[in-house]
Amino acid sequence: MTPTPTALVLLTAQRHHLEALPHEQAVSRAWQARVQAARAAGHLIVHVQWEGEPGTPGETFSRGWVLHPDFRAEATDLPVRATAPDAFAGSGLDAALRSRGVRELHLLALPGSEVRPATARTARELGYRVDVLEDLPEPLRAT
């Protein structure tokens, strides 16, 4: 396995996160550009899927739980299933990143999501350099 010092972590790319947005396609395009740039730079792509409670839009194994159709995990990507607002809690994410030589994380999540600050805080505590990305199309930044 080739060391990859940087990872792009998609924290809210499940179908139920993005399909609820009025500007779903604009957000998707902006995030796809980030993923393509990260792949071109040789960065690891991490897809976090949050386990959802029964009856919620993100219920585990439901239509809303899967990745949004614009984001597909490739063979070199790292899929992670998480159960808490912190992607590191009980998921094995730290060990998986360390085994790949990752030292820097670029976190991508919808504004206001509780998973972004929780995951960023733990990542910093674990010694990762963390960059929280603010990738929303211009019309959505003011909303």
Secondary structure, 3 states (H helix, E strand, C coil): CCCCCEEEEECCCEHHHHCCCCCHHHHHHHHHHHHHHHHHCCCEEEEEEECCCCCCCCCCCCCCCCECCCCCCCCCCEEEEECCCCCCCCCCHHHHHHHCCCCEEEEECCCCCCHHHHHHHHHHHCCCEEEEECCCCHHHHCC
